[in-house]
Amino acid sequence: MTKQFKIIVEKHSDGYVAYPLGVKGVVVGEGDTYEDALADVKSAIAFHIETFGSEVFDITR
């Protein structure tokens, strides 16, 4: 099963920060470029789901 998430990527003075919507808990990625932050948050999402299971999905969204 493939789950899709909306990911917000914000540009800051020292790089980029990315986080998903619809996931319970704190999942954040960061990087020097947009692509680095996006790759980092995707990896963090996969790890979060692997660690905590399907209960991390926020079904209220």
RODREN-48949 format. One record per residue: residue number from 0; z, x, y of N, C-alpha, C in turn. Coordinates in nm, 2 decimals, decimal comma. Each point is the difference from the previous one (the first is absolute). Layout:
RODREN-48949
+-------+--------+--------+--------+--------+--------+--------+--------+--------+--------+
| torro |   n_c3 |   n_c1 |   n_c2 |  ca_c3 |  ca_c1 |  ca_c2 |   c_c3 |   c_c1 |   c_c2 |
+-------+--------+--------+--------+--------+--------+--------+--------+--------+--------+
|   NUM |      Z |      X |      Y |      Z |      X |      Y |      Z |      X |      Y |
...
+-------+--------+--------+--------+--------+--------+--------+--------+--------+--------+
end
This chain:
RODREN-48949
+-------+--------+--------+--------+--------+--------+--------+--------+--------+--------+
| torro |   n_c3 |   n_c1 |   n_c2 |  ca_c3 |  ca_c1 |  ca_c2 |   c_c3 |   c_c1 |   c_c2 |
+-------+--------+--------+--------+--------+--------+--------+--------+--------+--------+
|     0 |   0,00 |   0,08 |  -0,12 |   0,00 |  -0,08 |   0,12 |   0,00 |   0,09 |   0,13 |
|     1 |  -0,09 |  -0,03 |   0,09 |   0,00 |   0,07 |   0,12 |   0,05 |  -0,09 |   0,11 |
|     2 |   0,10 |   0,05 |   0,07 |   0,06 |  -0,07 |   0,12 |  -0,05 |   0,06 |   0,12 |
|     3 |  -0,04 |  -0,08 |   0,10 |  -0,04 |   0,05 |   0,13 |   0,11 |  -0,02 |   0,10 |
|     4 |   0,01 |   0,10 |   0,09 |   0,10 |   0,00 |   0,11 |  -0,07 |   0,02 |   0,13 |
|     5 |   0,05 |  -0,06 |   0,11 |  -0,05 |   0,04 |   0,13 |   0,09 |   0,12 |   0,04 |
|     6 |  -0,07 |   0,10 |   0,05 |   0,07 |   0,12 |   0,04 |  -0,02 |   0,03 |   0,15 |
|     7 |   0,11 |   0,02 |   0,06 |   0,00 |   0,02 |   0,15 |   0,01 |   0,16 |   0,02 |
|     8 |  -0,10 |   0,05 |   0,07 |   0,01 |   0,14 |   0,04 |   0,01 |   0,02 |   0,15 |
|     9 |   0,10 |   0,07 |   0,04 |   0,03 |   0,01 |   0,14 |  -0,02 |   0,15 |   0,04 |
|    10 |  -0,06 |   0,02 |   0,11 |  -0,02 |   0,13 |   0,06 |   0,12 |   0,04 |   0,09 |
|    11 |   0,06 |   0,11 |  -0,03 |   0,11 |   0,05 |   0,09 |  -0,04 |   0,14 |   0,05 |
|    12 |   0,08 |   0,04 |   0,10 |  -0,03 |   0,13 |   0,06 |  -0,01 |   0,12 |  -0,10 |
|    13 |   0,08 |  -0,01 |  -0,11 |   0,01 |   0,11 |  -0,09 |  -0,07 |  -0,03 |  -0,14 |
|    14 |  -0,09 |  -0,11 |   0,00 |  -0,07 |  -0,03 |  -0,13 |  -0,01 |  -0,15 |  -0,02 |
|    15 |  -0,01 |  -0,04 |  -0,12 |  -0,02 |  -0,14 |  -0,04 |   0,11 |  -0,04 |  -0,09 |
|    16 |   0,04 |  -0,13 |   0,01 |   0,10 |  -0,06 |  -0,09 |  -0,07 |  -0,13 |  -0,06 |
|    17 |   0,02 |  -0,02 |  -0,13 |  -0,06 |  -0,12 |  -0,06 |   0,10 |  -0,07 |  -0,09 |
|    18 |  -0,01 |  -0,13 |   0,00 |   0,09 |  -0,08 |  -0,08 |  -0,06 |  -0,13 |  -0,05 |
|    19 |   0,03 |  -0,05 |  -0,12 |  -0,06 |  -0,12 |  -0,05 |   0,08 |  -0,12 |   0,04 |
|    20 |  -0,08 |  -0,12 |   0,01 |   0,07 |  -0,13 |   0,02 |   0,00 |  -0,06 |  -0,14 |
|    21 |   0,10 |  -0,08 |  -0,02 |   0,01 |  -0,07 |  -0,13 |   0,07 |   0,07 |  -0,11 |
|    22 |   0,07 |   0,11 |   0,03 |   0,08 |   0,08 |  -0,10 |   0,14 |   0,00 |   0,04 |
|    23 |   0,09 |  -0,04 |  -0,09 |   0,15 |   0,01 |   0,03 |   0,04 |   0,14 |  -0,01 |
|    24 |   0,09 |   0,04 |   0,09 |   0,05 |   0,14 |   0,00 |  -0,08 |   0,08 |   0,11 |
|    25 |   0,04 |   0,12 |   0,01 |  -0,06 |   0,09 |   0,10 |  -0,10 |   0,09 |  -0,07 |
|    26 |  -0,12 |  -0,02 |   0,05 |  -0,11 |   0,08 |  -0,05 |  -0,08 |   0,05 |   0,12 |
|    27 |   0,00 |   0,13 |   0,02 |  -0,07 |   0,06 |   0,12 |  -0,08 |   0,12 |  -0,04 |
|    28 |  -0,11 |   0,02 |   0,06 |  -0,08 |   0,12 |  -0,02 |  -0,02 |   0,07 |   0,14 |
|    29 |  -0,03 |   0,13 |   0,00 |  -0,03 |   0,06 |   0,13 |  -0,09 |   0,12 |  -0,03 |
|    30 |  -0,07 |   0,04 |   0,11 |  -0,09 |   0,11 |  -0,01 |  -0,06 |   0,04 |   0,14 |
|    31 |  -0,06 |   0,11 |   0,00 |  -0,06 |   0,05 |   0,12 |  -0,13 |  -0,08 |   0,04 |
|    32 |  -0,06 |  -0,06 |  -0,10 |  -0,12 |  -0,08 |   0,03 |   0,02 |  -0,14 |  -0,05 |
|    33 |  -0,09 |  -0,09 |   0,04 |   0,00 |  -0,14 |  -0,05 |  -0,01 |   0,00 |  -0,15 |
|    34 |  -0,10 |   0,08 |  -0,05 |  -0,02 |   0,00 |  -0,15 |   0,11 |   0,06 |  -0,08 |
|    35 |   0,07 |   0,10 |   0,06 |   0,12 |   0,06 |  -0,07 |   0,11 |  -0,11 |  -0,01 |
|    36 |   0,03 |  -0,07 |   0,11 |   0,10 |  -0,10 |   0,00 |  -0,03 |  -0,11 |  -0,10 |
|    37 |  -0,13 |  -0,04 |   0,00 |  -0,04 |  -0,11 |  -0,09 |   0,02 |   0,04 |  -0,15 |
|    38 |  -0,04 |   0,12 |  -0,03 |   0,01 |   0,06 |  -0,14 |   0,15 |   0,01 |  -0,03 |
|    39 |   0,08 |   0,04 |   0,09 |   0,15 |   0,02 |  -0,02 |   0,06 |  -0,14 |  -0,03 |
|    40 |  -0,03 |  -0,10 |   0,08 |   0,06 |  -0,13 |  -0,02 |  -0,05 |  -0,06 |  -0,13 |
|    41 |  -0,12 |   0,02 |  -0,04 |  -0,05 |  -0,06 |  -0,13 |   0,07 |   0,06 |  -0,11 |
|    42 |   0,03 |   0,13 |   0,00 |   0,08 |   0,07 |  -0,10 |   0,14 |  -0,05 |   0,00 |
|    43 |   0,06 |  -0,02 |   0,12 |   0,13 |  -0,06 |   0,00 |   0,01 |  -0,14 |  -0,05 |
|    44 |  -0,10 |  -0,08 |   0,02 |   0,00 |  -0,14 |  -0,05 |   0,00 |   0,01 |  -0,15 |
|    45 |  -0,09 |   0,08 |  -0,06 |  -0,01 |   0,01 |  -0,14 |   0,13 |   0,05 |  -0,07 |
|    46 |   0,06 |   0,10 |   0,06 |   0,13 |   0,04 |  -0,05 |   0,11 |  -0,11 |   0,01 |
|    47 |   0,00 |  -0,07 |   0,11 |   0,10 |  -0,11 |   0,03 |  -0,02 |  -0,10 |  -0,11 |
|    48 |  -0,12 |  -0,04 |  -0,03 |  -0,02 |  -0,11 |  -0,10 |   0,03 |   0,06 |  -0,14 |
|    49 |  -0,03 |   0,12 |  -0,03 |   0,03 |   0,06 |  -0,13 |   0,15 |   0,01 |  -0,02 |
|    50 |   0,07 |   0,03 |   0,11 |   0,15 |   0,01 |  -0,01 |   0,07 |  -0,13 |  -0,01 |
|    51 |  -0,04 |  -0,10 |   0,08 |   0,07 |  -0,13 |   0,01 |  -0,06 |  -0,12 |  -0,06 |
|    52 |  -0,13 |   0,02 |  -0,04 |  -0,07 |  -0,11 |  -0,07 |  -0,05 |  -0,11 |   0,10 |
|    53 |  -0,05 |  -0,11 |  -0,06 |  -0,06 |  -0,10 |   0,08 |   0,09 |  -0,08 |   0,09 |
|    54 |   0,13 |   0,02 |  -0,01 |   0,09 |  -0,06 |   0,09 |  -0,01 |   0,05 |   0,14 |
|    55 |  -0,07 |   0,10 |   0,03 |  -0,02 |   0,06 |   0,13 |  -0,10 |  -0,09 |   0,09 |
|    56 |  -0,08 |  -0,08 |  -0,07 |  -0,10 |  -0,08 |   0,07 |   0,08 |  -0,11 |   0,08 |
|    57 |  -0,03 |  -0,01 |   0,13 |   0,06 |  -0,11 |   0,08 |  -0,09 |  -0,12 |  -0,01 |
|    58 |   0,03 |  -0,09 |  -0,08 |  -0,08 |  -0,12 |  -0,03 |   0,00 |  -0,10 |   0,12 |
|    59 |   0,09 |   0,02 |   0,10 |   0,01 |  -0,09 |   0,11 |  -0,11 |   0,02 |   0,10 |
|    60 |  -0,08 |   0,10 |  -0,01 |  -0,10 |   0,03 |   0,10 |  -0,14 |  -0,05 |  -0,05 |
+-------+--------+--------+--------+--------+--------+--------+--------+--------+--------+
end
